[in-house]
Amino acid sequence: AQGLGEKRETVTHTPARGAERWLAEVPEIGWQYVVIHHSGTTEGSVASIHAEHRRRVDASGNPWLGIGYHFVIGNGQGMPDGHVEATFRWKEQIHGAHSGNAAVNARGIGICLIGNFENHRPTDKQIQSLKRLLTELSHRHQIPEARLLGHSDVKA
């Protein structure tokens, strides 16, 4: 993976029908990974995660910019079930703060599904939305299946 300071290429692609809402507000960079997470909570939203992450600091004591993920998929408790919402990190094409690995955060799209999957499975609508989002993003950025990761694949 490339480091934070390296130049990033931009990607052009016509999105699948309905996926236009997942386009960034600036030219998309060449992402290399997708890292899938669960919130570990029964409910949540982009706004609630953003507020929680704004209270955090990194290892150097610097405050986080806010929500560390690029996308959040709701479970019907805080966000509509299966609704996919892009965060400011995606819209502005900036690094994530989600995997615990700086190189993966720099080149990896973070997707968070609301829910605690140690206790309950994701909803059917979440799975359907995740599949659509993964298909679109992996096609648009030529991300191979081997680089579609769960958080525990990057850091325990």
PyMOL commands that set and color helices and strands:
alter all, ss='L'
color gray80, all
select helices_A, chain A and resi 19-22+46-54+88-91+102-107+124-141+145-147+151-154
alter helices_A, ss='H'
color red, helices_A
select strands_A, chain A and resi 10-11+28-29+33-38+71-73+84-86+108-113+148-150
alter strands_A, ss='S'
color yellow, strands_A
deselect
rebuild
show_as cartoon
